[in-house]
Amino acid sequence: MIGSEVKKLVLDSGLKLWQVAERWGLTDGNFSRRLRKPFNESEVERIKEIIVDIKLEQAGADNEQ
């Protein structure tokens, strides 16, 4: 998957790139640079897992309020 597809995946999920970068252990600048190159399957799966985790945390926080 190319970087622009990964970026679209993150943004379409309603998250910000920095949120995924932080969870992945990168700065937002390094993640943005990483988007310039293709991602392998395991990296894409990891990003999808991060998106799900963050969304679940957000949903849990919303339910507590």
Chimera marker file (.cmm) of the C-alpha trace (Angstrom):
<marker_set name="trace">
<marker id="1" x="0.000" y="0.000" z="0.000" r="1" g="1" b="0" radius="0.5"/>
<marker id="2" x="1.412" y="3.364" z="-0.922" r="1" g="1" b="0" radius="0.5"/>
<marker id="3" x="1.679" y="6.221" z="1.534" r="1" g="1" b="0" radius="0.5"/>
<marker id="4" x="-1.242" y="8.207" z="0.156" r="1" g="1" b="0" radius="0.5"/>
<marker id="5" x="-3.505" y="5.178" z="0.643" r="1" g="1" b="0" radius="0.5"/>
<marker id="6" x="-2.326" y="4.812" z="4.235" r="1" g="1" b="0" radius="0.5"/>
<marker id="7" x="-2.928" y="8.507" z="4.817" r="1" g="1" b="0" radius="0.5"/>
<marker id="8" x="-6.447" y="8.192" z="3.385" r="1" g="1" b="0" radius="0.5"/>
<marker id="9" x="-7.085" y="5.149" z="5.583" r="1" g="1" b="0" radius="0.5"/>
<marker id="10" x="-6.161" y="7.112" z="8.704" r="1" g="1" b="0" radius="0.5"/>
<marker id="11" x="-8.054" y="10.261" z="7.768" r="1" g="1" b="0" radius="0.5"/>
<marker id="12" x="-11.165" y="8.340" z="6.665" r="1" g="1" b="0" radius="0.5"/>
<marker id="13" x="-11.233" y="6.715" z="10.093" r="1" g="1" b="0" radius="0.5"/>
<marker id="14" x="-11.674" y="10.162" z="11.632" r="1" g="1" b="0" radius="0.5"/>
<marker id="15" x="-8.262" y="10.165" z="13.274" r="1" g="1" b="0" radius="0.5"/>
<marker id="16" x="-5.334" y="12.487" z="12.851" r="1" g="1" b="0" radius="0.5"/>
<marker id="17" x="-2.008" y="11.285" z="11.481" r="1" g="1" b="0" radius="0.5"/>
<marker id="18" x="-0.217" y="12.351" z="14.655" r="1" g="1" b="0" radius="0.5"/>
<marker id="19" x="-2.442" y="10.048" z="16.738" r="1" g="1" b="0" radius="0.5"/>
<marker id="20" x="-1.423" y="6.998" z="14.723" r="1" g="1" b="0" radius="0.5"/>
<marker id="21" x="2.206" y="8.129" z="14.625" r="1" g="1" b="0" radius="0.5"/>
<marker id="22" x="2.319" y="8.540" z="18.399" r="1" g="1" b="0" radius="0.5"/>
<marker id="23" x="0.861" y="5.086" z="18.994" r="1" g="1" b="0" radius="0.5"/>
<marker id="24" x="3.307" y="3.589" z="16.476" r="1" g="1" b="0" radius="0.5"/>
<marker id="25" x="6.207" y="5.203" z="18.334" r="1" g="1" b="0" radius="0.5"/>
<marker id="26" x="7.065" y="7.850" z="15.752" r="1" g="1" b="0" radius="0.5"/>
<marker id="27" x="6.941" y="11.611" z="15.765" r="1" g="1" b="0" radius="0.5"/>
<marker id="28" x="4.387" y="13.111" z="13.420" r="1" g="1" b="0" radius="0.5"/>
<marker id="29" x="7.203" y="14.421" z="11.214" r="1" g="1" b="0" radius="0.5"/>
<marker id="30" x="8.845" y="11.026" z="10.929" r="1" g="1" b="0" radius="0.5"/>
<marker id="31" x="5.492" y="9.405" z="10.158" r="1" g="1" b="0" radius="0.5"/>
<marker id="32" x="4.845" y="12.003" z="7.443" r="1" g="1" b="0" radius="0.5"/>
<marker id="33" x="8.230" y="11.214" z="5.911" r="1" g="1" b="0" radius="0.5"/>
<marker id="34" x="7.444" y="7.497" z="6.197" r="1" g="1" b="0" radius="0.5"/>
<marker id="35" x="4.324" y="8.091" z="4.094" r="1" g="1" b="0" radius="0.5"/>
<marker id="36" x="6.570" y="8.848" z="1.116" r="1" g="1" b="0" radius="0.5"/>
<marker id="37" x="7.415" y="5.162" z="0.691" r="1" g="1" b="0" radius="0.5"/>
<marker id="38" x="5.244" y="2.058" z="0.262" r="1" g="1" b="0" radius="0.5"/>
<marker id="39" x="4.156" y="0.127" z="3.342" r="1" g="1" b="0" radius="0.5"/>
<marker id="40" x="4.424" y="-3.643" z="3.530" r="1" g="1" b="0" radius="0.5"/>
<marker id="41" x="1.499" y="-5.826" z="4.600" r="1" g="1" b="0" radius="0.5"/>
<marker id="42" x="2.561" y="-6.132" z="8.220" r="1" g="1" b="0" radius="0.5"/>
<marker id="43" x="2.926" y="-2.360" z="8.559" r="1" g="1" b="0" radius="0.5"/>
<marker id="44" x="-0.534" y="-1.810" z="7.086" r="1" g="1" b="0" radius="0.5"/>
<marker id="45" x="-2.011" y="-4.390" z="9.461" r="1" g="1" b="0" radius="0.5"/>
<marker id="46" x="-0.300" y="-2.666" z="12.397" r="1" g="1" b="0" radius="0.5"/>
<marker id="47" x="-1.735" y="0.700" z="11.348" r="1" g="1" b="0" radius="0.5"/>
<marker id="48" x="-5.215" y="-0.836" z="11.063" r="1" g="1" b="0" radius="0.5"/>
<marker id="49" x="-4.821" y="-2.301" z="14.563" r="1" g="1" b="0" radius="0.5"/>
<marker id="50" x="-3.747" y="1.086" z="15.903" r="1" g="1" b="0" radius="0.5"/>
<marker id="51" x="-6.779" y="2.745" z="14.308" r="1" g="1" b="0" radius="0.5"/>
<marker id="52" x="-9.130" y="0.195" z="15.883" r="1" g="1" b="0" radius="0.5"/>
<marker id="53" x="-7.450" y="0.552" z="19.292" r="1" g="1" b="0" radius="0.5"/>
<marker id="54" x="-7.698" y="4.333" z="19.278" r="1" g="1" b="0" radius="0.5"/>
<marker id="55" x="-11.311" y="4.269" z="18.094" r="1" g="1" b="0" radius="0.5"/>
<marker id="56" x="-12.222" y="1.802" z="20.871" r="1" g="1" b="0" radius="0.5"/>
<marker id="57" x="-10.522" y="4.005" z="23.458" r="1" g="1" b="0" radius="0.5"/>
<marker id="58" x="-12.397" y="7.036" z="22.173" r="1" g="1" b="0" radius="0.5"/>
<marker id="59" x="-15.696" y="5.148" z="22.268" r="1" g="1" b="0" radius="0.5"/>
<marker id="60" x="-14.961" y="4.052" z="25.842" r="1" g="1" b="0" radius="0.5"/>
<marker id="61" x="-14.167" y="7.613" z="26.865" r="1" g="1" b="0" radius="0.5"/>
<marker id="62" x="-17.399" y="8.814" z="25.283" r="1" g="1" b="0" radius="0.5"/>
<marker id="63" x="-19.394" y="6.202" z="27.208" r="1" g="1" b="0" radius="0.5"/>
<marker id="64" x="-17.878" y="7.326" z="30.518" r="1" g="1" b="0" radius="0.5"/>
<marker id="65" x="-19.088" y="10.891" z="30.067" r="1" g="1" b="0" radius="0.5"/>
<link id1="1" id2="2" r="1" g="1" b="0" radius="0.2"/>
<link id1="2" id2="3" r="1" g="1" b="0" radius="0.2"/>
<link id1="3" id2="4" r="1" g="1" b="0" radius="0.2"/>
<link id1="4" id2="5" r="1" g="1" b="0" radius="0.2"/>
<link id1="5" id2="6" r="1" g="1" b="0" radius="0.2"/>
<link id1="6" id2="7" r="1" g="1" b="0" radius="0.2"/>
<link id1="7" id2="8" r="1" g="1" b="0" radius="0.2"/>
<link id1="8" id2="9" r="1" g="1" b="0" radius="0.2"/>
<link id1="9" id2="10" r="1" g="1" b="0" radius="0.2"/>
<link id1="10" id2="11" r="1" g="1" b="0" radius="0.2"/>
<link id1="11" id2="12" r="1" g="1" b="0" radius="0.2"/>
<link id1="12" id2="13" r="1" g="1" b="0" radius="0.2"/>
<link id1="13" id2="14" r="1" g="1" b="0" radius="0.2"/>
<link id1="14" id2="15" r="1" g="1" b="0" radius="0.2"/>
<link id1="15" id2="16" r="1" g="1" b="0" radius="0.2"/>
<link id1="16" id2="17" r="1" g="1" b="0" radius="0.2"/>
<link id1="17" id2="18" r="1" g="1" b="0" radius="0.2"/>
<link id1="18" id2="19" r="1" g="1" b="0" radius="0.2"/>
<link id1="19" id2="20" r="1" g="1" b="0" radius="0.2"/>
<link id1="20" id2="21" r="1" g="1" b="0" radius="0.2"/>
<link id1="21" id2="22" r="1" g="1" b="0" radius="0.2"/>
<link id1="22" id2="23" r="1" g="1" b="0" radius="0.2"/>
<link id1="23" id2="24" r="1" g="1" b="0" radius="0.2"/>
<link id1="24" id2="25" r="1" g="1" b="0" radius="0.2"/>
<link id1="25" id2="26" r="1" g="1" b="0" radius="0.2"/>
<link id1="26" id2="27" r="1" g="1" b="0" radius="0.2"/>
<link id1="27" id2="28" r="1" g="1" b="0" radius="0.2"/>
<link id1="28" id2="29" r="1" g="1" b="0" radius="0.2"/>
<link id1="29" id2="30" r="1" g="1" b="0" radius="0.2"/>
<link id1="30" id2="31" r="1" g="1" b="0" radius="0.2"/>
<link id1="31" id2="32" r="1" g="1" b="0" radius="0.2"/>
<link id1="32" id2="33" r="1" g="1" b="0" radius="0.2"/>
<link id1="33" id2="34" r="1" g="1" b="0" radius="0.2"/>
<link id1="34" id2="35" r="1" g="1" b="0" radius="0.2"/>
<link id1="35" id2="36" r="1" g="1" b="0" radius="0.2"/>
<link id1="36" id2="37" r="1" g="1" b="0" radius="0.2"/>
<link id1="37" id2="38" r="1" g="1" b="0" radius="0.2"/>
<link id1="38" id2="39" r="1" g="1" b="0" radius="0.2"/>
<link id1="39" id2="40" r="1" g="1" b="0" radius="0.2"/>
<link id1="40" id2="41" r="1" g="1" b="0" radius="0.2"/>
<link id1="41" id2="42" r="1" g="1" b="0" radius="0.2"/>
<link id1="42" id2="43" r="1" g="1" b="0" radius="0.2"/>
<link id1="43" id2="44" r="1" g="1" b="0" radius="0.2"/>
<link id1="44" id2="45" r="1" g="1" b="0" radius="0.2"/>
<link id1="45" id2="46" r="1" g="1" b="0" radius="0.2"/>
<link id1="46" id2="47" r="1" g="1" b="0" radius="0.2"/>
<link id1="47" id2="48" r="1" g="1" b="0" radius="0.2"/>
<link id1="48" id2="49" r="1" g="1" b="0" radius="0.2"/>
<link id1="49" id2="50" r="1" g="1" b="0" radius="0.2"/>
<link id1="50" id2="51" r="1" g="1" b="0" radius="0.2"/>
<link id1="51" id2="52" r="1" g="1" b="0" radius="0.2"/>
<link id1="52" id2="53" r="1" g="1" b="0" radius="0.2"/>
<link id1="53" id2="54" r="1" g="1" b="0" radius="0.2"/>
<link id1="54" id2="55" r="1" g="1" b="0" radius="0.2"/>
<link id1="55" id2="56" r="1" g="1" b="0" radius="0.2"/>
<link id1="56" id2="57" r="1" g="1" b="0" radius="0.2"/>
<link id1="57" id2="58" r="1" g="1" b="0" radius="0.2"/>
<link id1="58" id2="59" r="1" g="1" b="0" radius="0.2"/>
<link id1="59" id2="60" r="1" g="1" b="0" radius="0.2"/>
<link id1="60" id2="61" r="1" g="1" b="0" radius="0.2"/>
<link id1="61" id2="62" r="1" g="1" b="0" radius="0.2"/>
<link id1="62" id2="63" r="1" g="1" b="0" radius="0.2"/>
<link id1="63" id2="64" r="1" g="1" b="0" radius="0.2"/>
<link id1="64" id2="65" r="1" g="1" b="0" radius="0.2"/>
</marker_set>
